[in-house]
Amino acid sequence: MKRDMWVFLFCLGLVFFCGPFLNIFHNSLTYYLFIIWIVFIGLIFLASTFSDRDEGGS
């Protein structure tokens, strides 16, 4: 389950940072990149928090 979550986040990152999405938002590329970057930081934080709970870590 944990590995699937990390693979999903990686694939989602590839999709949102690839050429077609960057071309769609070329007028507001700076805002798009900052928003997507902040969303990914939040998703990685949540994924790491939930993976720590599954392991029984502190």
Sine and cosine of phi, psi and omega as CSV:
sin_phi,cos_phi,sin_psi,cos_psi,sin_omega,cos_omega
0.00,0.00,-0.70,0.72,-0.02,-1.00
-0.90,0.43,-0.68,0.73,-0.02,-1.00
-0.91,0.41,-0.61,0.79,0.04,-1.00
-0.88,0.47,-0.62,0.79,0.00,-1.00
-0.91,0.41,-0.67,0.74,0.00,-1.00
-0.93,0.36,-0.61,0.79,0.05,-1.00
-0.91,0.41,-0.65,0.76,0.05,-1.00
-0.88,0.47,-0.70,0.71,0.02,-1.00
-0.90,0.45,-0.62,0.78,0.04,-1.00
-0.89,0.45,-0.73,0.68,0.01,-1.00
-0.91,0.42,-0.61,0.79,0.05,-1.00
-0.89,0.45,-0.65,0.76,0.07,-1.00
-0.89,0.45,-0.66,0.75,0.05,-1.00
-0.88,0.47,-0.65,0.76,-0.02,-1.00
-0.92,0.38,-0.72,0.69,-0.10,-1.00
-0.98,0.21,-0.33,0.94,0.02,-1.00
-0.96,-0.30,0.23,0.97,0.04,-1.00
-1.00,0.02,0.14,-0.99,-0.11,-0.99
-0.82,0.57,-0.75,0.67,-0.07,-1.00
-0.87,0.50,-0.66,0.75,0.03,-1.00
-0.93,0.36,-0.60,0.80,0.04,-1.00
-0.92,0.39,-0.54,0.84,0.05,-1.00
-0.95,0.31,-0.53,0.85,0.04,-1.00
-0.90,0.44,-0.66,0.75,-0.07,-1.00
-0.98,-0.22,0.55,0.83,-0.07,-1.00
-0.91,0.41,-0.43,0.90,0.02,-1.00
-0.96,0.28,-0.58,0.82,-0.01,-1.00
-0.84,-0.55,0.75,0.67,-0.10,-1.00
-0.90,0.44,-0.62,0.79,-0.01,-1.00
-0.89,0.46,-0.73,0.68,0.01,-1.00
-0.90,0.44,-0.66,0.75,0.01,-1.00
-0.87,0.50,-0.74,0.67,-0.04,-1.00
-0.90,0.44,-0.68,0.73,0.01,-1.00
-0.91,0.41,-0.66,0.75,-0.01,-1.00
-0.92,0.39,-0.72,0.69,0.00,-1.00
-0.90,0.43,-0.64,0.77,0.02,-1.00
-0.89,0.46,-0.69,0.72,0.03,-1.00
-0.90,0.43,-0.65,0.76,0.04,-1.00
-0.88,0.47,-0.67,0.74,0.01,-1.00
-0.92,0.39,-0.60,0.80,0.08,-1.00
-0.87,0.49,-0.69,0.73,0.04,-1.00
-0.90,0.43,-0.67,0.75,0.02,-1.00
-0.91,0.40,-0.63,0.77,0.04,-1.00
-0.92,0.39,-0.62,0.78,0.06,-1.00
-0.88,0.48,-0.73,0.69,0.02,-1.00
-0.90,0.44,-0.65,0.76,0.01,-1.00
-0.90,0.43,-0.67,0.74,0.00,-1.00
-0.94,0.34,-0.55,0.83,0.04,-1.00
-0.92,0.40,-0.72,0.69,-0.01,-1.00
-0.94,0.34,-0.53,0.85,0.04,-1.00
-0.95,0.32,-0.52,0.85,0.09,-1.00
-0.92,0.40,-0.61,0.79,0.02,-1.00
-0.92,0.39,-0.62,0.78,0.00,-1.00
-0.91,0.42,-0.55,0.83,-0.02,-1.00
-0.99,0.16,-0.28,0.96,-0.07,-1.00
0.99,0.14,0.39,0.92,0.00,-1.00
-0.96,0.28,0.07,-1.00,-0.04,-1.00
-0.98,0.19,0.00,0.00,0.00,0.00
